[in-house]
Amino acid sequence: PEKMSELSVEEFLNELSTLDETFSERVRDASVENQVVRYVATISGGKCIVGLKNVQKTSAIGQLQGTDNLIEITSQIYVQPQPLIIRGPGAGTQCTANGVLADILSI
């Protein structure tokens, strides 16, 4: 929120709990509409927009669980309702451990 943009890290962390009810309400409202709240980046026309977005529970991004990530590509070839979807683990424990081990082995 704009009111928190000027806070120091310590102040921001101290104020963070004041947003709990706002986000809980957003999640409840989305659920009533058969939606979930996801953090989404959209790239289109040379611009990138990143933020929280309500999406249908049945959509590919709506079905994500845990640390999974998803890229949905819509183009002249891959059009709705069947875009190209790349889905896989994000920074879960196994991926992170594999990355750390690879870094250690490369030293």
N, C-alpha and C positions, 0 to 999 in steps of 0.2 A: 504493500500500500504506500501511496505517496507520503503519508505522514511518517512512515518509518524509513524513508530513503536517506534521510540526513543523520540517522543515528549511528553511533559507533557500534562496532561488533558486539561489545559487552551490553550496551543499551538495547540493541536489537534482540539479542538472546533473552534478555530479561523481559522484554515486551512480547515475545513470541507467543506466549500462552494466551494473550488477549485475543488472538486470532482463532483460537480453537472453536469457539461457538460459530463464528462466521463460516469456517470451512465445514464443520459438522452439518450446518444448515444447508450448505451447497450440496453436500453428498446426499443428504436426505431428500432434497428437492429433485436431484437427478434421479434418485432411485424411484421416486413416484412416477417419473416419466420413462421408466425402464432404461435408464442411462447410468453411466458411471463417469467419474471425473478422472481424466488422464492428463499428463503433461505432454503436450503435442508441439512439434515443430512442423510448419508448413512452408515449403519453398515453392514459389510460383512467381513468374514474371520478374525474376532477378531479385526478389525480396524474400526475406525469411521472417516469419512471425512465430514466436515461441511463447507458450503460456498454457495455463490450465484451460481445458475444453471439455464440455459434456459430450459424450459419444454414446451411441447405442450399445447396450450390453452384448448384443449379438454380433457386433462388428468385430473385425480382426483385432483392432486395438482395444476394444472393450473386453475382449476375452483374455488379454494378457494377465499373467499371474507372476507374482514374486519379482524377480529381477530380469525377466524376459524383456527384450527390446524388439521393435518391429519397424521395418521400413516398407511403406506402401507406395508403389510407383504407378502413377497414372500418366499415360502418354497417348499419342495417336494410335499406338499399337495395343497398349494395355489400358483399356477403358473401363469405366464403371459399368456394370457392377462387379467386374472381375479384374481388378488391377494386379500387377505383379507384387507379391508379398514375400519379403525376406524376414524370417523370424528366427530368433535364437537367444541364447543366454546372454545377459549383460554382465555386470561385474559381480556375479555370485561368487561364493567361496571357492568353488572348483576352478572357475575361470581365473580368478585372482591368484590362486595358488599356482596354477600352471604358468601364468605370466611372471610371477616372482621366481619360480624355478627356472624358467627360460632365461631370465635376467642373470641369475646366479651362475648358470652354466656358461653364459657368454662371457663371463669375467675371466 
